[in-house]
Amino acid sequence: MSYLHTPEGYKPLLDLQQTELGIARIKDFIQANLSAELRLRRVTAPLFLLQGRGLNDDLTGVERAVSFPIKDMDGLRAEVVHSLAKWKRVTLADYQIEPGYGIYTDMNAIRADEELGNLHSLYVDQWDWERVILPEERNVEFLKDIVRRIYATLLRTEYLVSETFPVIRPSLPPEITFIHAEELYQLYPQLSSKEREYEIAQKHKAVFIMGIGCPLSNGQKHDGRAPDYDDWTTPGPDGLPGLNGDIILWNDVLQLPIEISSMGIRVDKDTLLRQLKFCGQEERLTMYFHRRLTEGSLPLSVGGGIGQSRLCMHFLRKAHIGEIQASIWPEEMRSACCECGIPLI
Protein backbone atom coordinates (compact mmCIF):
# COMPACT_ATOMS: atom_id res chain seq x y z
CA MET A 1 0.00 0.00 0.00
CA SER A 2 1.45 3.38 -1.00
CA TYR A 3 1.66 6.28 1.42
CA LEU A 4 2.21 9.99 0.73
CA HIS A 5 3.28 12.60 3.26
CA THR A 6 2.54 16.13 2.04
CA PRO A 7 4.32 18.90 3.98
CA GLU A 8 2.11 21.93 4.39
CA GLY A 9 3.21 24.89 2.29
CA TYR A 10 5.96 22.92 0.53
CA LYS A 11 7.74 24.66 -2.34
CA PRO A 12 10.94 23.31 -3.92
CA LEU A 13 13.96 25.51 -3.25
CA LEU A 14 15.56 24.52 -6.56
CA ASP A 15 14.12 24.33 -10.07
CA LEU A 16 14.56 21.26 -12.28
CA GLN A 17 17.86 22.40 -13.84
CA GLN A 18 19.35 23.31 -10.46
CA THR A 19 18.16 19.99 -9.07
CA GLU A 20 19.90 18.03 -11.83
CA LEU A 21 23.09 20.03 -11.23
CA GLY A 22 22.84 19.33 -7.52
CA ILE A 23 22.35 15.60 -8.06
CA ALA A 24 25.44 15.40 -10.27
CA ARG A 25 27.63 17.35 -7.84
CA ILE A 26 26.48 15.38 -4.80
CA LYS A 27 27.07 12.02 -6.47
CA ASP A 28 30.51 12.96 -7.81
CA PHE A 29 31.59 14.49 -4.49
CA ILE A 30 30.43 11.62 -2.28
CA GLN A 31 32.03 8.97 -4.48
CA ALA A 32 35.39 10.74 -4.39
CA ASN A 33 35.25 11.47 -0.65
CA LEU A 34 33.95 8.07 0.42
CA SER A 35 36.66 6.42 -1.66
CA ALA A 36 39.36 8.52 0.00
CA GLU A 37 37.93 8.26 3.55
CA LEU A 38 37.60 4.46 3.55
CA ARG A 39 40.29 3.63 0.94
CA LEU A 40 37.91 2.11 -1.59
CA ARG A 41 38.39 1.48 -5.30
CA ARG A 42 35.50 1.46 -7.75
CA VAL A 43 34.35 -1.82 -9.32
CA THR A 44 31.60 -2.60 -11.81
CA ALA A 45 28.47 -4.14 -10.32
CA PRO A 46 26.01 -6.66 -11.78
CA LEU A 47 22.35 -5.74 -12.29
CA PHE A 48 21.31 -9.40 -11.88
CA LEU A 49 22.71 -12.65 -10.48
CA LEU A 50 22.01 -16.34 -10.97
CA GLN A 51 19.24 -17.57 -8.71
CA GLY A 52 20.04 -20.10 -5.99
CA ARG A 53 23.70 -19.25 -5.34
CA GLY A 54 23.03 -17.23 -2.20
CA LEU A 55 24.69 -14.09 -3.58
CA ASN A 56 21.62 -11.85 -3.71
CA ASP A 57 20.58 -10.18 -0.48
CA ASP A 58 17.39 -11.11 1.31
CA LEU A 59 17.04 -7.76 3.12
CA THR A 60 14.50 -8.58 5.86
CA GLY A 61 13.95 -12.06 4.37
CA VAL A 62 10.48 -11.60 2.88
CA GLU A 63 11.04 -9.44 -0.22
CA ARG A 64 10.67 -11.16 -3.59
CA ALA A 65 13.41 -10.66 -6.16
CA VAL A 66 12.42 -9.81 -9.75
CA SER A 67 13.51 -12.83 -11.80
CA PHE A 68 13.56 -14.06 -15.40
CA PRO A 69 14.66 -17.16 -17.38
CA ILE A 70 17.83 -17.01 -19.49
CA LYS A 71 17.21 -18.39 -22.98
CA ASP A 72 20.84 -19.27 -23.76
CA MET A 73 21.42 -21.02 -20.42
CA ASP A 74 18.77 -23.73 -20.66
CA GLY A 75 16.20 -21.76 -18.72
CA LEU A 76 18.36 -21.01 -15.68
CA ARG A 77 16.83 -18.06 -13.85
CA ALA A 78 18.49 -14.79 -12.98
CA GLU A 79 17.21 -12.32 -10.42
CA VAL A 80 17.66 -8.57 -10.20
CA VAL A 81 19.77 -7.65 -7.18
CA HIS A 82 18.29 -6.23 -3.98
CA SER A 83 21.73 -5.09 -2.85
CA LEU A 84 25.22 -6.52 -3.09
CA ALA A 85 26.41 -7.26 0.46
CA LYS A 86 27.37 -10.86 -0.28
CA TRP A 87 28.50 -10.30 -3.87
CA LYS A 88 30.93 -7.62 -2.68
CA ARG A 89 32.53 -9.98 -0.21
CA VAL A 90 33.17 -12.55 -2.91
CA THR A 91 34.61 -9.76 -5.06
CA LEU A 92 37.00 -8.74 -2.27
CA ALA A 93 38.32 -12.30 -2.29
CA ASP A 94 38.52 -12.58 -6.07
CA TYR A 95 40.34 -9.23 -6.37
CA GLN A 96 42.64 -10.17 -3.44
CA ILE A 97 42.01 -6.88 -1.64
CA GLU A 98 44.30 -6.33 1.36
CA PRO A 99 43.06 -5.50 4.91
CA GLY A 100 42.38 -1.79 5.31
CA TYR A 101 41.25 -1.42 1.70
CA GLY A 102 38.01 -2.13 -0.10
CA ILE A 103 35.68 -1.55 -3.01
CA TYR A 104 32.59 0.48 -3.81
CA THR A 105 30.12 0.27 -6.65
CA ASP A 106 27.31 2.29 -8.14
CA MET A 107 24.45 -0.18 -7.58
CA ASN A 108 21.05 -0.13 -9.27
CA ALA A 109 18.26 -2.45 -8.16
CA ILE A 110 14.55 -3.13 -8.40
CA ARG A 111 12.55 -3.86 -5.25
CA ALA A 112 9.07 -4.81 -6.39
CA ASP A 113 7.72 -5.26 -2.85
CA GLU A 114 8.45 -1.73 -1.65
CA GLU A 115 5.53 0.24 -0.22
CA LEU A 116 5.78 3.34 -2.38
CA GLY A 117 5.93 6.76 -0.78
CA ASN A 118 8.09 9.80 -0.15
CA LEU A 119 11.13 7.66 0.69
CA HIS A 120 10.45 4.37 -1.10
CA SER A 121 10.58 3.63 -4.81
CA LEU A 122 10.61 0.55 -7.02
CA TYR A 123 14.02 1.72 -8.23
CA VAL A 124 16.92 1.70 -5.77
CA ASP A 125 20.28 3.36 -6.37
CA GLN A 126 22.99 3.25 -3.75
CA TRP A 127 26.70 3.20 -3.20
CA ASP A 128 27.44 -0.34 -2.08
CA TRP A 129 30.84 -0.57 -0.37
CA GLU A 130 32.87 -3.27 1.36
CA ARG A 131 36.25 -3.20 3.11
CA VAL A 132 38.53 -6.02 4.28
CA ILE A 133 39.19 -6.02 8.03
CA LEU A 134 41.37 -7.93 10.51
CA PRO A 135 39.96 -10.27 13.19
CA GLU A 136 40.78 -7.76 15.95
CA GLU A 137 38.66 -5.13 14.15
CA ARG A 138 35.43 -7.09 14.59
CA ASN A 139 34.23 -4.88 17.45
CA VAL A 140 31.92 -1.98 18.26
CA GLU A 141 34.63 0.69 18.45
CA PHE A 142 35.90 -0.11 14.98
CA LEU A 143 32.33 0.01 13.67
CA LYS A 144 31.83 3.43 15.25
CA ASP A 145 35.05 4.71 13.66
CA ILE A 146 33.80 3.68 10.20
CA VAL A 147 30.44 5.38 10.88
CA ARG A 148 32.19 8.59 11.90
CA ARG A 149 34.23 8.55 8.69
CA ILE A 150 31.08 8.18 6.61
CA TYR A 151 29.38 10.94 8.59
CA ALA A 152 32.37 13.24 7.97
CA THR A 153 31.76 12.74 4.25
CA LEU A 154 28.10 13.72 4.74
CA LEU A 155 29.11 16.90 6.57
CA ARG A 156 31.47 17.91 3.76
CA THR A 157 28.78 17.16 1.19
CA GLU A 158 26.22 19.33 2.98
CA TYR A 159 28.72 22.20 3.00
CA LEU A 160 29.32 21.77 -0.75
CA VAL A 161 25.56 21.93 -1.39
CA SER A 162 25.24 25.10 0.69
CA GLU A 163 28.13 26.72 -1.18
CA THR A 164 26.56 25.79 -4.52
CA PHE A 165 23.02 26.81 -3.55
CA PRO A 166 23.11 29.44 -0.75
CA VAL A 167 19.32 29.11 -0.27
CA ILE A 168 20.06 25.72 1.36
CA ARG A 169 21.55 26.08 4.82
CA PRO A 170 23.43 23.29 6.65
CA SER A 171 21.44 21.47 9.32
CA LEU A 172 23.48 18.40 10.32
CA PRO A 173 25.03 18.39 13.82
CA PRO A 174 28.84 18.27 14.03
CA GLU A 175 28.78 14.71 15.43
CA ILE A 176 26.57 11.66 15.03
CA THR A 177 24.94 10.07 18.11
CA PHE A 178 25.30 6.34 18.80
CA ILE A 179 22.62 4.30 20.55
CA HIS A 180 21.85 0.58 20.70
CA ALA A 181 18.36 -0.57 19.72
CA GLU A 182 17.87 -2.02 23.21
CA GLU A 183 18.85 1.28 24.84
CA LEU A 184 16.42 3.06 22.53
CA TYR A 185 13.68 0.62 23.53
CA GLN A 186 14.37 1.26 27.21
CA LEU A 187 14.02 5.01 26.59
CA TYR A 188 10.64 4.65 24.85
CA PRO A 189 9.21 1.21 25.80
CA GLN A 190 5.65 2.31 25.04
CA LEU A 191 6.45 3.24 21.42
CA SER A 192 6.86 1.17 18.25
CA SER A 193 10.32 0.89 16.67
CA LYS A 194 9.48 3.52 14.02
CA GLU A 195 8.11 5.85 16.68
CA ARG A 196 11.31 5.38 18.68
CA GLU A 197 13.35 6.30 15.61
CA TYR A 198 11.23 9.43 15.25
CA GLU A 199 11.91 10.55 18.82
CA ILE A 200 15.66 9.91 18.82
CA ALA A 201 16.22 11.42 15.36
CA GLN A 202 14.20 14.53 16.18
CA LYS A 203 16.26 14.98 19.35
CA HIS A 204 19.77 14.39 17.95
CA LYS A 205 19.28 15.04 14.17
CA ALA A 206 21.83 12.33 13.22
CA VAL A 207 21.95 8.91 14.90
CA PHE A 208 23.39 5.46 14.38
CA ILE A 209 21.11 2.78 15.82
CA MET A 210 23.08 -0.40 16.54
CA GLY A 211 22.04 -4.02 16.92
CA ILE A 212 19.47 -4.23 14.13
CA GLY A 213 18.09 -7.75 13.68
CA CYS A 214 18.50 -9.29 17.11
CA PRO A 215 15.43 -9.62 19.37
CA LEU A 216 15.17 -6.97 22.08
CA SER A 217 14.22 -7.63 25.70
CA ASN A 218 10.54 -7.44 24.67
CA GLY A 219 11.09 -10.35 22.26
CA GLN A 220 10.68 -8.21 19.15
CA LYS A 221 13.28 -6.98 16.65
CA HIS A 222 13.83 -3.30 16.06
CA ASP A 223 13.90 -4.20 12.37
CA GLY A 224 14.61 -7.30 10.32
CA ARG A 225 17.97 -8.42 8.94
CA ALA A 226 18.87 -11.50 6.95
CA PRO A 227 21.08 -13.95 8.91
CA ASP A 228 23.96 -14.21 6.47
CA TYR A 229 25.56 -10.81 5.97
CA ASP A 230 25.42 -8.44 9.00
CA ASP A 231 26.55 -9.70 12.41
CA TRP A 232 23.64 -8.93 14.74
CA THR A 233 24.41 -11.42 17.53
CA THR A 234 28.01 -10.84 18.66
CA PRO A 235 27.91 -8.97 21.99
CA GLY A 236 29.77 -5.71 22.56
CA PRO A 237 31.57 -4.64 25.77
CA ASP A 238 28.23 -3.74 27.36
CA GLY A 239 26.81 -7.17 26.56
CA LEU A 240 24.34 -5.82 24.00
CA PRO A 241 24.35 -7.86 20.76
CA GLY A 242 25.10 -6.64 17.28
CA LEU A 243 27.95 -5.19 15.20
CA ASN A 244 25.70 -3.43 12.71
CA GLY A 245 23.23 -0.58 12.44
CA ASP A 246 21.46 2.17 10.49
CA ILE A 247 22.45 5.79 9.93
CA ILE A 248 19.34 7.92 10.34
CA LEU A 249 19.04 11.68 9.72
CA TRP A 250 16.26 14.02 10.76
CA ASN A 251 14.61 15.50 7.66
CA ASP A 252 13.35 19.04 8.22
CA VAL A 253 11.22 19.12 5.06
CA LEU A 254 9.16 16.04 5.97
CA GLN A 255 9.66 16.39 9.73
CA LEU A 256 10.49 12.70 9.74
CA PRO A 257 13.56 10.45 10.25
CA ILE A 258 15.17 9.21 7.05
CA GLU A 259 17.42 6.13 6.94
CA ILE A 260 20.27 6.74 4.53
CA SER A 261 22.51 3.75 5.25
CA SER A 262 22.31 0.19 6.52
CA MET A 263 25.73 -1.24 7.32
CA GLY A 264 27.75 -3.41 9.64
CA ILE A 265 30.58 -5.80 10.32
CA ARG A 266 29.81 -8.97 8.39
CA VAL A 267 29.37 -12.47 9.76
CA ASP A 268 32.36 -14.73 10.25
CA LYS A 269 31.96 -18.52 10.08
CA ASP A 270 30.83 -18.92 13.70
CA THR A 271 28.36 -16.05 13.49
CA LEU A 272 26.94 -17.33 10.21
CA LEU A 273 26.29 -20.77 11.72
CA ARG A 274 24.76 -19.22 14.84
CA GLN A 275 22.45 -16.83 12.97
CA LEU A 276 21.32 -19.40 10.40
CA LYS A 277 20.45 -21.78 13.23
CA PHE A 278 18.62 -19.01 15.09
CA CYS A 279 16.51 -18.31 11.98
CA GLY A 280 16.01 -21.96 11.07
CA GLN A 281 17.73 -21.50 7.71
CA GLU A 282 20.66 -23.89 7.96
CA GLU A 283 19.82 -25.28 4.50
CA ARG A 284 21.53 -22.18 3.07
CA LEU A 285 24.88 -23.69 3.99
CA THR A 286 24.80 -25.64 0.70
CA MET A 287 24.76 -22.42 -1.36
CA TYR A 288 27.85 -21.07 -3.13
CA PHE A 289 28.37 -17.99 -0.94
CA HIS A 290 27.84 -19.85 2.30
CA ARG A 291 30.18 -22.70 1.29
CA ARG A 292 32.95 -20.21 0.49
CA LEU A 293 32.49 -18.47 3.81
CA THR A 294 32.50 -21.65 5.91
CA GLU A 295 35.53 -23.06 4.08
CA GLY A 296 37.48 -19.86 4.79
CA SER A 297 37.96 -18.48 1.28
CA LEU A 298 36.23 -15.13 1.96
CA PRO A 299 37.86 -12.31 3.95
CA LEU A 300 36.42 -10.71 7.06
CA SER A 301 34.78 -7.45 6.11
CA VAL A 302 32.67 -4.44 7.00
CA GLY A 303 30.31 -2.87 4.52
CA GLY A 304 26.98 -1.31 3.70
CA GLY A 305 24.88 0.66 1.31
CA ILE A 306 24.29 4.41 1.13
CA GLY A 307 21.12 5.53 -0.63
CA GLN A 308 21.95 7.90 -3.48
CA SER A 309 18.49 9.27 -4.22
CA ARG A 310 17.64 9.59 -0.53
CA LEU A 311 20.80 11.55 0.18
CA CYS A 312 20.20 13.85 -2.79
CA MET A 313 16.60 14.29 -1.67
CA HIS A 314 17.77 15.18 1.85
CA PHE A 315 20.55 17.58 0.86
CA LEU A 316 18.50 19.34 -1.84
CA ARG A 317 15.53 19.70 0.55
CA LYS A 318 13.04 17.72 -1.52
CA ALA A 319 9.76 16.29 -0.22
CA HIS A 320 9.65 13.16 -2.42
CA ILE A 321 12.25 10.78 -3.80
CA GLY A 322 10.45 11.07 -7.16
CA GLU A 323 11.85 14.62 -7.41
CA ILE A 324 15.30 13.03 -7.67
CA GLN A 325 14.80 9.86 -9.73
CA ALA A 326 12.59 8.66 -12.56
CA SER A 327 10.36 5.79 -11.44
CA ILE A 328 6.77 4.51 -11.61
CA TRP A 329 4.16 5.85 -9.19
CA PRO A 330 0.46 5.16 -8.64
CA GLU A 331 -1.65 7.66 -10.56
CA GLU A 332 -3.34 8.84 -7.38
CA MET A 333 0.10 9.64 -5.90
CA ARG A 334 1.11 11.61 -8.97
CA SER A 335 -2.13 13.58 -8.81
CA ALA A 336 -1.75 14.28 -5.10
CA CYS A 337 1.87 15.39 -5.58
CA CYS A 338 0.81 17.73 -8.39
CA GLU A 339 -1.87 19.29 -6.19
CA CYS A 340 0.67 19.82 -3.38
CA GLY A 341 3.37 21.36 -5.57
CA ILE A 342 5.66 18.30 -5.54
CA PRO A 343 7.01 17.91 -9.12
CA LEU A 344 7.74 14.22 -9.76
CA ILE A 345 10.19 13.48 -12.56
Secondary structure, 3 states (H helix, E strand, C coil): CCECCCCCCCCCCCCHHHHHHHHHHHHHHHHHHHHHHHCEEECCCCCEEECCCCCCCCCCCCCCCCEEECHHHCCCEEEECCCCHHHHHHHHHHCCCCCCCEEEEEEEEECCCCCCECCCCCEEEEEEEEEECCHHHCCHHHHHHHHHHHHHHHHHHHHHHHHHCCCCCCCCCCCCEEEEHHHHHHHCCCCCHHHHHHHHHHHHCEEEEECCCCECCCCCECCCCCCCCECCCCECCCCCECCEEEEEEEECCCCEEEEEEEEEEECCHHHHHHHHHHHCCHHHHHCHHHHHHHHCCCCCEEEEEEEHHHHHHHHCCCCCHHHCCCCCCCHHHHHHHHHCCCCCC
